[in-house]
Each structure stands twice: as C-alpha cells, then as structure tokens.
Amino acid sequence: MPGGRGRAAPQVPRLRRRGRGIRLRLLQPRLLPPDRTGGGRRRPPYRVRHGLGGRQAAARLPPEPGARLDPLLLAGGAAADRAVRRRLRLPQETASRRPGWTRSAMTLVRQLFEHKLGRPVSTGEVVDLPFDLCWGSEMTVKWALDILRDSGFDDEYVAAGLAAQRERTAFVFDHVVPTHTASMASILVELRRFAREHGIRVFDVGYDGGIQHKILIEQGLIRPGDVAVGADSHSCTAGAIGSLATGIGSTDLAMALVRGSCWMRVPEAALVRFHGSLRPHVQGKDVALYLCGLIGVHGAVYRSLEFGGPGLASLAITDRLSLSNMAVEMGAKYGLFPTDGVLADYLGADVDHPDFTVDEDDAEYVDVIDVDLGSIEPTVALPFSPDNAVGTHQLQHLLRNWGEYEGREDLMTGVAPLARRANGNGEIPVDQVFIGSCTNGHLEDLRVVADVLRGRRVHEGVRTIVIPASQKAYRAAMKEGLIDVLIEAGCYVESSSCGPCIGIKSGVLGKGEVAVFTSNRNFRGRCGDVDASVVLASPAIAARAALTGVLAPIGDRSDYYADEDAVRRGIEELFALHSAREGRAALPDSEDRLPATAAPDTAGRDAHAEGGSLAWVFGDHVNTDVILPGVFCQIPDPAEYKKHIMAHAGNQAFLDHYAGTGHDLTGSVIVGGANFGCGSSRENAPMGIKASGAPFVVAHSFARIFFRNALNIGLRLVEVGDFAHGIREGDRLVVDDERGELVNVTRGTSAPITPPSAFERELLTAGGLVAYTGARVRAQAAAV
C-alpha cells in the first residue's frame, strides 16, 4: 500500500529510561511462520525483560539440607571436577576462594574482577587492575612511547618498569604492514629497535604475524581468566574465551608498560540469553549485526555485555569471537562468554583454566535480552553504522517495493543511497568484496567462502580481496587447498593484516563505490572516499556477492517468513525500532538554528567576555572516524590532527569558520548528542580537539573509550543528558562550576552537569593520567 494510508499500525517499541540508557520492550511480537514441529507460532526472536535488578522477580524455595554434595570432594579436587564436567558436558561449578565467599549470583564481569584481585568488588568501583597481557599496534605503540618520553619519569624508573612487564607485553604490527610510506617505515624502524633493546616480543610481517585479536588468542598468550588490555577498541574479542579483555588508549598503554596495571571501573552488566540454534547460512556475524540493530551502537555503553542461555551450545568459538569482537560496536566495555564445553574443546584437554558461569536467575543484570537464534535470518548492516541492521530478505523486499517506502519519515537510514543502485529484483550491484578482518578472517570463514566459490569465478568487475586474520590460518588454508580455490576463482589473497578495514593501505574505496565487507565498521569515509558505501555482512553473504556481483538474500525466505505480508510486517517493526531508538535527526532543523555565520569571530578571545563559547552542533553517535579520519592519524603530531577534526561530519559552516580561525577553537565548543566519540580507541581524536584549544566538549553522553581517553589527556567533557539536544548552532555556552551547571546564555536555560566521580576529579585536577601517575610515583618514592 503506497504512502502512509491504509497501513496497519506499526508494532512500536516502548522506550523506557533507566539511568542514562534506553531500554526496549516490544509490545507486539513479529509474526513468524508456523513452527514446523507443532504447527504453532515460534517464539519471537527476542524479548527484553525488566524488573528488580533487570530481572522479573520469581519466588524460590531454598534447597533441602544435604540435597547437593560438594562435587569437589567427590571428584578429588577442583582440577578433577573441571575435567570430569567438561568431558560429560555438565555445567561448570565455581569454587569459592575464600571461606564463606562464593561467586554465585555474580555477573561474569564481577567474577573475573574478583578472580584477578582476590577480593570482592562492587559495581561502579574503580580499581587498579594488574594485567596478564598488554599490547598495542604500530599505530598506538608509537604514541605510547612518545608519551613515556615526554612524561618526565626518571629513565631508571621507566627501564625498570619495562623490564618488569617484558613477559606480559607484545607489539603487534598489523594495521599498515607491509607499510606503504617512508614516514611509517621510519616509525616501524624506531619501534623494532625499541623492542629489541627492551626484550619485548614483536609480531611483525612474517611467520607468526597477523591481526592482534586473532594471533594473541591463537598462540595462547591470552587465556581464560586473564586480564588483557590492548590499545585497540576490538581488544574485547578475547572475551569469547572467558578473558577480561578490553580496549584502552595510548596514554593507558604508556602507563601500563611501566606500572603493570590500569585503572578500571567495574561496570554493570546486561545478559543476552540465546535459545535454539542457528539456521543454515547464518553465522555468528549475522547474530552480532542483528543484536547491534536491536539495541543500537549505544545500547550497552560502559557495560559488560554477557552471553548465556541454552543456545550457547550451538555457537562455535568463531561465532563467539565475532560476537565479542562486535560488543564494542554496541558501546560495551566487555563482551563475555562463560567457560563451557565448547571452549574446552577449542582449548584442548591439556589446558586447565578457571571456570566462570552465567547465573541467569540471581545475578544482578540490568537487562536480560532473550534471542531465538533460529529466527535470525542472514543479516547485513547498511551504511553508515553497524546498527543499521536489516535481514537480507527484508532488504530485497524494501528495494523491490521502493515506491512504497521512499520518502517516509521513519525510513531506516542507509536504505535510500543503495536503493538508487538496486536493480528491479531488489539486488544491489557491488564494486568490491573484502573477506577478512579480526571479525571474520578465521580458517572457518575461509572454508565457507571456498565452498561458495569452488569451481566458479567471481563476477566480472568485482574486486574480491581475501585476507586471513593470521599466518597460521593462511597456512592451514593452503594445506586444505582453500587458497588455490580462492585464487582460481579470481580472488586477490593477501598476507595477514587489517587490510581494507582501516582504509589506509589496501582496498581503499573510491567515490560512489559500494562494497561488502566482513569487517566490523562501516562509518562514512572510514574505508575510503566519504561518498563510498560499505555494507557489513557475514562471509557467506560476502562470498555470494562476489560470485553474483550483487548483494542479495541467501537461504529460503520461507524459513523466516510465511509470506510477503509477513516480510512487510517485519519491516514496519524494523522501522519503528530504528525510529524509536534514535529519536532525533543528526542535526537540528534549520529554522530552529541561529545563523553561525552571524556570530562574531571568537578566536583568541575570552569566552566569558563574549558571553560564552560558540556552539557547533554535530548530533548523535558522532564516531572517531568523523572526529578525526584514520588517514590523518598516521603521523603522531597533534598540530596536524587539529587541522582535520570533524572533517567528515558534513558541517561546512563549521569547517569554513574553523579554517578562518587558523584551526583555533579557543572561543568555540563542540556539542554532540548521545554516544559522542563511539568507534575506535584512537586517542588521536580527543588529542586533536584538545590541540584545537576547545575549552571543553558538550554532549548528551560519551562513548566509553573516548570518555576514558579524554580523561587521561585532561580534556574536559561536559555531560548534560537531554539538555544537549536543545542546544542550537550559534548558541553561547558557559560552564558554571560553582553551581555545577551548563548555561545556555543565548536561550537563558541551564542544566546540571553529570558530576565526575572522585577518581575522575583527581585525574582532571592533576591534568591527566600521566601527571596523576607521576604524582603517585613521587609520593611513593618520598615515603620510602
């Protein structure tokens, strides 16, 4: 039915606010095809539950005395108990480490914190957390070493710290190797020399190289129960094997290299509870994109996203790695799986490890999301965000019936640009396919691609790039004959690296091109020209696109929808979900915006004398590729960074003003909406803003890693919730520290600023993490 008339009312999600986040409850489940075993309706693919502690309260009876004997006594100790339970596929029990103290009724993240610290912790507590492994890439280690050089620390202190952490440190060169510029080659010369002098292990171009998040797990440097911190946002990948793994910035890395620990806040947790099993053609990547589309890129900000439920048994390690890898795309600090039989099979019988289990009934989860794996169809994420997720059958219906949907105000973002390229069958011609990355460059992924392409040729004109995530996976693929299959099919197979994902060295896209990538981000301009489009997909979907030359559904539509009307109802629900979740446009309406060009030039002047700092508004979910595109991050120089901040934000008035001031924001302030600074852990983004002279950054809320990096370098962030959405470009803003408010001088309004914690206040007062650490080191030395 064209237009908006006569349509059934969409199944609108109800938004509930708790704290700073938005929670979703779907009032009407999507109509699904009959269950093939009983003729009834299958359960909806997800259900979000709320209540006490994020769970609905349930009455429980205490166990009868003596009903359960201690399995540790029966099996002859903890190690024997774990071995027996793994062999029999029984749930792993968790033993107390203190008399009267048990880890039952704990989230996984608290279990892991307590395992490392050997003491109870509480949610929200800031701890100095020792790590088992820290690492960085060539892009982040260089900055860390420069920070150490300029820190003012005594050379002997730095040398002693590096020596103490030598066995727990790794440099992994994977982003731009083999490198492509003389300047980057010179940086690599410096890093290799430093590593040799200090005995630090380097994974470089060659036999044991590859992408950091693959090889460090593959080679056993990260184990279950370990604390692993890497200067890359996708370091949370190792949560798939029960490691407390997360991303940090270069300042964190610099201090970790000499101190052996990082400051960490114990986060609250949300549970994703899986039911059923995956259908043919569906992989962990489809589940990750589906979940990202459900809760959004801000749905788990500063939370531990934890996975449980009976459906876990159907998720292979590679599926879990994809899910943990993309937890950060939902804003999460961690993406954690329990230790179970699937993990035990992956590690092998000879590997002993601590046990961590999900307590679905009593642990204090702020949200529980039930997901039916069998109801998830092959899924893609449209430009320019990983949460623009849509099923491939839904997408084809949309494009086939574009006249019905074109121009709708609730149209899902990312559809319209691709609709202009689609053919009459709802298929999108593609120019390039990339199969690889830390998300989907595993041997198992290469097998899926080879099965599709065996004995065939990729479509003429489709550049198909395949990059295994590790040299080990590459060699295994060669032994299985997979590389021959891919090359004979017309693929370009490259040695292990990040490849086109970061958009710097290889596979860079040109103006107007459309590509299908198996990586994890598709932000505007990340992988090439700002007018290029990247669709995120699983290896199965990407391989089919390479073969046919178009992005199209795989699998039988009847497995997911009873008929075309059911597809249409699913699309209405999808639009309602996206519209309700986002809630507002990227920029305020022009009629409600004051003309920025009319504002006086405030460069070099006192903001208060002019009535406040000039506001430049950039909307929700501004990512680090927009704040500072990766192509400008290769040379470590804040003076260069500041020239390019907000280069891809699409605000030409700001760019003209900024260039006219000689790249000086002394009298101006950047204003974001929700989740400002999402995406990469690159510290270059807040560095560029600080170097510009901006007195502070205002936002509804900040992404976790950006927030952390800004604190560490002493850049002030002003978080004001919904008040940020009422600020218009050209408004004048003043921070009133006495009242703890942000004042909009232009509109005569104000709002309380979210107060920093005691620890955050100490960091800001000291001027950042380096100064804070230096003061502590000097105090400790004086006390000896």
C-alpha positions in Angstrom: 0.0 0.0 0.0 1.8 3.1 -1.2 2.3 6.1 1.0 1.2 6.0 4.6 -2.6 5.4 4.2 -4.2 2.2 5.0 -1.2 0.7 6.6 -1.6 -1.4 9.7 -0.3 0.4 12.8 3.4 -0.4 13.2 4.5 -2.5 16.2 6.1 0.3 18.1 8.6 -0.4 20.8 8.1 1.4 24.0 11.1 3.3 25.3 11.9 3.2 29.0 14.7 5.2 30.6 16.7 3.8 33.4 19.7 5.9 34.4 21.4 7.2 31.3 20.3 4.4 28.9 17.3 3.5 26.8 15.7 0.1 27.2 13.3 -1.5 24.7 10.3 -3.7 25.2 8.5 -4.8 22.1 4.7 -4.7 22.7 3.7 -7.0 19.8 5.9 -9.8 18.7 6.7 -10.1 15.0 4.5 -12.6 13.1 6.7 -15.7 12.4 6.0 -18.7 10.2 4.4 -21.7 11.9 6.7 -23.9 14.0 7.5 -26.9 11.8 7.3 -29.3 14.7 4.0 -28.3 16.3 2.1 -26.1 13.9 2.1 -23.1 16.3 4.0 -19.9 16.2 7.6 -19.8 17.1 8.8 -17.6 19.8 9.7 -14.0 18.7 13.4 -13.7 18.0 14.0 -11.6 21.1 12.4 -10.4 24.3 13.7 -7.8 26.7 12.8 -8.3 30.3 12.7 -5.7 33.1 12.2 -5.8 36.8 14.1 -6.0 40.0 17.8 -5.9 39.1 17.0 -6.1 35.5 15.1 -9.4 36.0 11.5 -10.2 36.8 11.2 -11.3 40.4 10.5 -15.0 41.0 9.8 -17.0 44.1 12.4 -19.5 45.0 12.4 -22.4 47.5 15.6 -23.0 49.5 17.3 -26.3 48.7 16.7 -29.1 51.1 19.6 -29.6 53.5 22.1 -32.2 52.3 20.4 -32.4 48.8 23.6 -31.5 47.0 27.0 -32.9 47.9 30.2 -30.9 47.2 31.4 -32.0 43.8 35.0 -31.0 44.6 35.0 -33.7 47.3 33.5 -36.3 45.1 35.8 -35.6 42.1 39.0 -35.3 44.1 39.7 -31.6 43.8 38.9 -28.6 41.6 41.0 -29.7 38.6 39.5 -33.1 38.5 36.0 -31.7 38.9 36.5 -29.4 35.9 37.9 -32.2 33.7 35.0 -34.6 34.5 32.4 -31.9 33.9 34.0 -30.9 30.6 34.0 -34.5 29.4 30.4 -35.0 30.4 29.3 -31.6 29.1 28.0 -30.6 32.6 27.7 -27.0 33.7 31.0 -25.9 35.3 30.8 -25.2 39.0 32.7 -22.3 40.5 34.6 -22.9 43.7 34.9 -20.4 46.5 38.4 -18.9 47.0 37.6 -17.6 50.5 35.7 -19.3 53.4 32.1 -18.3 53.2 32.6 -16.4 49.9 31.1 -17.7 46.7 30.8 -16.3 43.2 27.3 -17.5 42.7 24.8 -14.7 41.9 27.5 -12.7 40.2 27.8 -11.3 36.7 30.7 -12.7 34.7 32.5 -9.4 34.8 32.5 -9.3 38.6 33.6 -12.9 38.7 36.6 -12.0 36.5 37.5 -8.9 38.5 37.4 -10.8 41.8 39.3 -13.7 40.3 42.2 -11.3 39.4 42.1 -9.2 42.6 41.3 -12.0 45.0 38.7 -9.9 46.8 35.1 -8.8 46.5 34.3 -5.8 44.2 31.2 -3.7 43.7 29.7 -2.3 40.5 31.0 1.2 39.9 34.2 0.7 42.0 37.4 2.0 40.4 40.3 -0.4 40.9 44.0 -0.5 39.9 43.8 -3.7 37.9 47.0 -5.7 37.2 47.0 -7.3 33.7 48.3 -10.5 32.3 49.0 -9.1 28.9 49.1 -5.6 27.4 49.8 -4.8 23.7 49.5 -2.2 21.0 49.8 -1.9 17.3 52.2 0.2 15.3 49.6 3.0 15.3 49.2 3.1 19.1 52.6 2.0 20.4 54.4 4.9 18.8 52.2 7.3 20.7 52.7 5.4 23.9 56.5 5.6 23.6 56.3 9.3 22.8 54.1 9.8 25.9 56.7 7.9 28.0 59.5 10.0 26.6 57.7 13.3 27.5 56.4 12.1 30.8 59.2 13.4 33.0 59.7 10.0 34.6 63.2 9.0 35.6 64.9 6.9 32.9 65.7 4.2 35.5 62.1 4.0 36.6 60.9 3.6 33.0 63.6 1.0 32.3 62.8 -1.0 35.4 59.1 -0.8 34.7 59.6 -2.0 31.1 61.8 -4.9 32.3 59.1 -5.9 34.9 56.4 -6.1 32.2 58.6 -7.6 29.5 57.0 -11.0 29.5 53.5 -9.5 29.7 53.9 -7.1 26.8 53.6 -7.5 23.0 53.8 -5.2 20.0 51.6 -6.4 17.1 52.2 -4.7 13.7 49.0 -5.3 11.7 47.4 -2.1 10.6 49.7 -0.8 7.8 52.2 -3.6 7.2 54.0 -4.2 4.9 53.9 -0.4 5.1 53.4 2.0 2.2 55.1 5.2 3.1 58.6 6.2 4.1 57.4 8.1 7.2 55.6 5.0 8.5 58.6 2.8 7.6 60.7 5.1 9.8 58.3 4.8 12.7 58.5 1.0 12.4 62.3 1.1 12.4 62.1 3.0 15.7 59.6 0.6 17.2 61.5 -2.5 16.2 64.7 -1.0 17.7 62.9 -0.2 21.0 61.5 -3.7 21.2 64.9 -5.3 20.7 66.6 -3.1 23.3 63.9 -3.9 25.9 63.3 -7.6 25.0 59.6 -7.0 24.1 58.1 -9.6 21.8 57.1 -8.3 18.4 54.6 -9.8 15.9 55.7 -8.4 12.6 55.4 -9.3 8.9 56.3 -12.9 8.7 55.7 -16.4 10.0 53.7 -15.8 13.2 52.2 -12.4 12.3 48.6 -11.5 11.8 45.8 -9.4 13.4 46.4 -8.8 17.1 42.9 -10.0 18.2 43.4 -13.3 16.4 47.0 -14.3 17.0 47.2 -13.4 20.7 44.4 -15.9 21.4 45.6 -18.4 18.8 49.1 -18.5 20.3 47.9 -18.9 23.9 49.1 -15.5 25.1 45.6 -14.8 26.4 43.8 -17.4 28.5 40.5 -17.8 30.3 40.6 -15.7 33.4 43.3 -13.4 32.2 43.1 -9.6 32.3 44.0 -8.5 28.8 44.3 -4.8 27.7 45.1 -3.7 24.2 45.4 -0.3 22.6 42.7 -1.1 20.1 39.0 -1.0 20.6 38.4 -4.6 19.4 40.6 -6.0 22.2 37.3 -7.1 23.7 37.4 -10.1 21.3 39.1 -12.3 23.8 36.0 -12.2 26.0 34.9 -15.1 23.9 37.3 -17.3 25.8 36.5 -16.0 29.2 39.1 -13.3 29.4 38.6 -9.9 30.9 39.7 -8.2 27.7 39.1 -4.6 26.7 40.4 -1.7 24.7 42.5 1.2 26.0 44.2 4.3 24.6 47.9 5.1 24.1 48.2 7.0 27.4 46.8 4.0 29.2 49.3 1.8 27.3 52.2 4.1 28.2 51.4 3.9 31.9 50.7 0.2 31.8 54.1 -0.5 30.2 55.9 0.8 33.3 53.3 0.1 36.0 51.8 -3.3 35.2 48.3 -2.2 35.8 45.4 0.0 34.5 42.6 1.9 36.3 39.3 0.2 35.6 35.8 0.8 36.7 33.7 -2.3 37.4 30.8 -2.0 35.0 27.2 -3.1 35.3 26.2 -5.9 33.0 23.5 -6.9 30.6 22.7 -10.5 29.7 21.9 -11.8 26.2 20.3 -15.2 26.6 20.3 -17.4 23.5 17.7 -20.0 22.7 17.6 -22.5 19.8 20.3 -22.9 17.2 21.4 -21.2 14.0 19.8 -22.0 10.7 21.8 -22.8 7.6 23.7 -19.9 6.1 23.6 -18.0 9.4 26.8 -17.3 11.2 27.9 -15.5 14.4 28.3 -12.3 12.4 24.6 -12.3 11.5 23.8 -12.6 15.2 26.2 -9.8 16.1 24.7 -7.5 13.4 21.2 -8.5 14.5 21.9 -7.7 18.1 23.6 -4.4 17.2 20.5 -3.5 15.3 18.3 -4.4 18.2 20.0 -2.3 20.9 21.9 0.2 18.8 25.5 1.4 18.9 24.7 3.0 22.3 22.7 0.1 23.8 25.5 -1.2 26.1 27.6 1.9 26.8 30.1 1.2 29.6 28.5 -2.2 30.3 29.7 -5.7 30.2 27.6 -7.5 27.5 27.4 -11.1 28.6 26.1 -14.1 26.7 24.3 -17.2 28.1 21.3 -19.4 27.7 20.8 -22.9 26.3 21.6 -21.7 22.7 25.2 -21.2 23.6 26.0 -24.8 22.8 25.2 -24.2 19.1 27.7 -21.3 18.8 31.2 -22.3 17.8 34.2 -20.4 19.0 34.4 -18.4 15.8 30.8 -17.4 16.2 31.6 -16.3 19.8 34.7 -14.4 18.6 32.6 -12.4 16.2 30.1 -11.5 18.9 32.7 -10.5 21.5 34.6 -8.6 18.8 31.5 -6.5 17.9 30.4 -5.9 21.5 32.2 -2.6 21.3 30.0 -1.7 18.4 27.2 -1.7 20.9 29.1 0.5 23.3 30.2 -2.3 25.6 33.4 -2.4 27.6 33.5 -6.2 27.6 31.8 -9.0 25.6 32.0 -12.1 27.8 31.2 -15.7 27.4 31.3 -18.3 30.1 33.7 -21.2 30.1 31.9 -24.3 28.9 32.3 -27.5 26.9 32.7 -25.6 23.5 35.6 -23.6 24.9 37.1 -26.7 26.5 37.1 -28.5 23.1 38.7 -25.4 21.5 41.5 -25.2 24.1 42.2 -28.9 24.3 42.2 -31.5 27.1 45.6 -30.5 28.3 44.7 -26.8 29.1 43.4 -26.2 32.6 41.6 -22.9 33.3 39.3 -21.2 35.9 35.6 -21.7 35.5 33.2 -18.8 35.0 29.4 -19.4 34.7 26.4 -17.3 34.0 23.9 -17.2 36.8 20.7 -16.4 34.9 18.4 -16.4 37.8 20.1 -14.4 40.6 22.9 -12.3 39.1 22.2 -8.6 39.1 21.8 -7.9 35.4 20.4 -4.5 34.4 18.8 -6.0 31.3 18.1 -9.5 30.0 17.5 -10.0 26.3 16.2 -13.3 25.1 17.1 -14.1 21.5 15.8 -17.1 19.4 18.8 -18.0 17.2 16.6 -19.9 14.9 14.6 -16.8 14.0 17.6 -14.8 12.8 17.9 -14.6 9.0 21.1 -13.7 7.2 21.7 -10.1 8.1 23.6 -7.1 6.8 24.3 -3.6 8.2 23.8 -0.7 5.8 25.8 2.5 5.6 26.9 4.2 7.8 26.6 2.4 11.1 26.8 -1.2 12.3 23.4 -0.8 13.9 21.7 -0.2 10.5 21.0 -3.9 10.5 18.4 -5.5 8.2 17.7 -9.1 7.1 18.6 -9.8 3.5 15.0 -10.8 2.7 13.7 -7.7 4.3 16.2 -5.6 2.3 15.2 -7.2 -1.0 11.5 -6.5 -0.3 12.3 -2.9 0.5 14.2 -2.4 -2.7 11.7 -4.2 -4.9 8.9 -2.1 -3.5 10.9 1.2 -3.2 7.9 3.3 -4.3 6.0 2.2 -1.2 8.7 3.3 1.2 10.5 6.2 -0.5 10.1 9.5 1.4 8.8 8.0 4.6 10.0 10.0 7.7 10.7 6.8 9.6 12.7 5.3 6.8 15.7 3.3 8.1 18.9 5.2 7.4 21.2 3.7 4.8 18.5 2.4 2.5 18.0 5.4 0.2 21.5 5.6 -1.2 21.6 1.9 -2.0 18.1 2.0 -3.5 19.3 4.2 -6.3 21.7 1.5 -7.4 19.3 -1.5 -7.0 18.0 -3.5 -9.9 14.4 -4.4 -10.4 14.8 -7.6 -8.4 15.9 -5.7 -5.3 19.6 -6.6 -5.7 22.5 -4.1 -5.2 25.4 -4.2 -7.6 28.8 -4.1 -5.8 32.2 -3.0 -6.8 34.4 -4.7 -4.2 34.1 -7.5 -1.6 36.5 -7.8 1.3 36.6 -11.0 3.3 38.9 -10.9 6.4 39.5 -8.7 9.5 39.6 -9.5 13.1 35.8 -10.3 12.9 35.8 -12.8 10.1 39.2 -13.8 8.9 39.3 -17.2 10.6 40.0 -20.5 8.9 36.4 -21.5 9.3 35.4 -18.3 7.4 37.7 -19.2 4.6 36.1 -22.6 4.3 32.7 -21.0 4.0 33.9 -18.7 1.2 35.7 -21.5 -0.6 32.6 -23.7 -0.6 30.7 -20.9 -2.4 33.4 -20.2 -4.9 34.8 -23.7 -5.6 34.9 -24.3 -9.3 33.4 -20.9 -10.1 34.6 -17.4 -11.0 33.9 -14.2 -9.1 31.7 -11.8 -11.1 33.5 -9.7 -13.7 34.3 -6.2 -12.3 34.0 -7.2 -8.6 37.4 -6.9 -6.9 37.4 -9.7 -4.3 40.0 -9.3 -1.6 40.6 -12.2 0.9 42.9 -11.7 3.9 43.3 -14.4 6.5 43.4 -13.0 10.0 46.7 -14.9 10.9 49.5 -16.5 9.1 48.6 -19.7 10.9 45.1 -19.6 9.4 46.7 -18.7 6.0 49.0 -21.8 6.1 46.1 -24.1 7.2 44.0 -22.8 4.3 46.9 -23.5 2.0 47.2 -27.1 3.3 43.5 -27.6 2.8 43.6 -26.3 -0.8 41.4 -23.3 0.1 43.8 -20.7 -1.2 44.0 -22.4 -4.6 40.2 -22.4 -4.8 40.1 -18.7 -4.0 42.8 -17.7 -6.4 41.4 -19.9 -9.2 38.0 -18.1 -8.6 39.7 -14.8 -9.2 40.2 -13.6 -5.7 43.2 -11.5 -4.6 44.6 -13.2 -1.5 46.9 -11.1 0.7 49.1 -11.9 3.7 47.6 -11.4 7.1 46.8 -7.8 8.1 43.9 -5.5 8.9 43.7 -4.7 5.2 40.8 -2.5 3.8 39.1 -2.3 7.2 41.0 0.7 8.3 41.0 2.3 4.8 44.7 3.4 4.8 46.8 1.0 2.9 44.9 -1.5 0.7 41.5 -1.9 -0.8 40.6 1.7 -0.4 37.2 2.6 -2.0 36.7 5.4 -4.5 33.9 7.9 -4.9 30.4 6.4 -5.2 31.6 2.8 -4.9 29.6 0.1 -3.0 31.4 -2.7 -1.2 30.5 -5.7 1.0 32.9 -6.1 3.9 33.1 -8.8 6.6 34.7 -6.3 9.0 33.0 -4.5 11.9 32.6 -0.8 11.0 31.1 1.0 8.0 31.4 4.6 9.1 31.3 7.3 6.5 34.8 7.8 5.0 36.4 5.1 7.1 37.4 2.8 4.2 38.0 5.4 1.5 36.0 8.3 -0.1 33.3 9.8 2.0 30.8 9.0 -0.8 31.7 5.3 -0.8 29.3 2.9 0.9 30.2 -0.2 2.9 27.7 -2.9 3.8 28.8 -5.2 6.6 28.0 -8.9 6.2 29.0 -12.5 7.0 31.5 -14.4 4.9 28.6 -16.4 3.4 26.8 -13.3 2.2 30.0 -11.7 1.0 31.1 -14.7 -1.0 27.7 -14.8 -2.7 28.0 -11.1 -3.6 31.5 -11.8 -5.1 30.1 -14.6 -7.1 27.0 -12.9 -8.4 28.1 -9.3 -8.4 25.1 -8.2 -6.3 24.1 -8.1 -2.7 21.1 -10.4 -2.4 19.4 -12.8 0.1 20.8 -16.2 0.7 18.6 -19.1 2.0 14.9 -19.7 1.7 12.6 -16.9 2.6 10.0 -19.4 3.9 12.4 -20.3 6.7 11.8 -16.9 8.2 8.5 -15.5 6.8 5.2 -17.2 6.0 4.6 -14.8 3.0 5.2 -11.4 1.6 2.8 -9.8 4.1 4.9 -11.2 7.0 8.0 -9.6 5.5 6.2 -6.3 5.2 5.1 -6.5 8.9 8.7 -7.3 9.9 9.9 -4.2 8.0 7.3 -2.0 9.8 8.6 -3.3 13.1 12.2 -2.6 12.0 11.4 1.0 11.0 9.6 1.5 14.3 12.5 0.1 16.2 15.1 2.3 14.5 12.9 5.4 14.7 12.2 5.0 18.4 15.7 4.1 19.3 17.3 7.1 17.6 14.5 9.5 18.4 16.0 12.6 16.6 17.8 13.7 13.4 21.5 14.1 13.2 21.3 17.9 13.1 18.7 20.3 14.4 16.2 21.8 11.9 17.5 24.9 10.1 14.5 27.0 11.3 15.4 26.4 14.9 19.1 27.1 14.4 20.8 30.5 14.9 23.0 31.5 12.0 26.5 30.6 12.9 27.9 32.9 10.3 26.4 35.9 12.2 28.4 35.1 15.3 31.5 37.2 15.9 34.9 35.6 15.4 35.9 34.4 18.9 39.3 33.1 18.1 41.8 34.1 20.7 39.2 36.0 22.9 38.0 35.3 26.3 34.8 33.2 26.0 33.1 34.8 29.1 33.8 38.3 27.8 31.9 37.4 24.6 29.1 35.8 26.6 30.2 32.2 26.3 31.7 29.8 23.9 30.2 29.5 20.4 28.4 26.1 20.0 28.9 23.9 16.9 26.3 21.1 16.9 27.1 17.6 15.5 24.3 15.3 16.6 24.1 11.8 17.9 26.6 8.9 17.5 29.5 11.0 16.2 32.3 8.4 15.8 36.0 8.8 15.9 36.3 8.4 12.1 34.2 11.5 11.8 36.1 13.4 14.6 39.5 12.5 13.1 39.6 10.3 10.0 42.1 7.5 10.2 44.0 8.7 7.1 45.2 11.7 9.2 46.3 9.6 12.2 49.5 8.0 10.7 51.9 10.8 11.8 51.9 11.4 15.6 51.5 15.2 15.7 48.6 16.9 17.5 49.4 20.1 15.5 48.4 18.1 12.4 45.5 16.3 14.0 43.8 19.6 14.9 43.7 20.7 11.2 41.3 17.8 10.4 38.9 17.4 13.3 35.3 16.9 12.2 36.5 16.7 8.6 33.8 14.1 7.7 31.0 15.5 9.8 29.3 17.3 6.9 29.1 20.6 8.7 30.5 23.0 6.1 29.8 26.1 8.1 31.9 24.8 10.9 34.8 23.8 8.6 34.7 27.3 7.0 34.7 29.0 10.4 37.5 26.7 11.7 39.7 27.3 8.7 39.2 31.0 9.0 40.4 31.0 12.6 43.6 29.1 11.7 42.2 26.0 13.3 41.6 27.6 16.7 38.6 26.7 18.8 39.6 28.8 21.8 36.2 30.6 21.8 34.1 27.7 20.5 32.8 24.4 21.8 31.8 21.1 20.0 28.4 19.9 21.0 27.4 16.3 20.4 24.3 14.2 21.1 24.2 10.7 22.5 27.3 8.5 22.5 29.7 11.1 21.2 33.1 9.5 20.3 31.9 6.0 19.5 34.0 3.7 17.4 37.8 3.4 17.5 40.0 3.7 20.6 42.3 6.1 18.7 43.4 8.7 21.2 44.2 11.0 18.3 40.5 12.1 18.2 40.5 13.8 21.7 44.1 14.9 21.2 43.0 16.8 18.1 40.2 18.5 19.9 42.4 19.4 22.8 45.1 20.8 20.5 42.5 23.0 18.8 42.1 24.9 22.0 38.4 24.0 22.7 37.8 24.6 26.4 35.5 21.6 26.7 33.2 19.2 24.8 29.5 19.1 25.5 27.3 16.0 24.8 24.2 14.2 25.9 26.6 11.2 26.7 30.0 10.0 25.7 31.3 6.6 24.4 33.4 4.7 26.8 36.8 4.7 25.2 36.5 8.4 24.1 35.5 9.3 27.6 38.4 7.4 29.1 40.9 8.8 26.6 39.7 12.4 27.2 40.1 12.0 30.9 43.6 10.5 30.5 44.8 13.5 28.5 43.0 16.1 30.6 40.3 17.1 28.1 37.2 18.3 29.9 33.9 16.6 29.0 30.6 18.1 30.0 27.7 15.6 30.0 24.3 17.1 30.3 21.8 14.5 29.1 18.8 15.7 27.1 19.8 19.3 27.5 22.3 18.8 24.8 19.6 18.2 22.2 18.2 21.6 22.9 21.4 23.4 22.1 21.4 25.0 18.6 24.3 26.0 16.5 25.4 29.6 17.3 24.2 29.4 20.9 26.6 30.6 23.6 27.6 28.3 26.4 29.2 28.8 29.8 30.2 26.2 32.4 29.2 27.4 35.9 31.5 25.3 38.1 30.1 26.8 41.3 26.6 25.7 40.6 27.7 22.6 38.6 25.7 23.7 35.6 26.0 24.3 31.9 24.4 27.6 31.0 23.0 28.4 27.5 23.4 32.2 27.6 21.6 32.6 24.3 18.4 30.9 25.4 18.5 31.6 29.1 18.5 28.0 30.1 20.7 25.8 32.1 21.1 22.2 33.2 23.1 20.3 35.8 26.3 18.7 34.6 26.8 15.0 35.4 29.3 15.2 38.2 32.6 13.3 37.8 33.4 10.6 40.2 36.1 11.2 42.9 38.7 9.4 40.8 37.7 11.2 37.6 38.0 14.5 39.5 41.5 13.6 40.7 42.6 12.8 37.1 41.2 16.1 35.8 42.7 18.1 38.7 46.1 16.5 38.0 45.9 17.3 34.3 45.5 13.8 33.1 46.8 10.3 33.8 50.5 10.9 33.2 50.6 13.8 35.7 48.4 11.8 38.1 50.7 8.8 37.9 53.8 10.9 38.3 52.5 12.4 41.5 51.8 9.0 42.9 55.2 7.7 41.9 56.9 10.7 43.6 54.8 10.3 46.7 55.7 6.6 46.9 59.4 7.4 46.5 59.2 10.0 49.2 57.6 7.6 51.6 60.4 5.0 51.3 
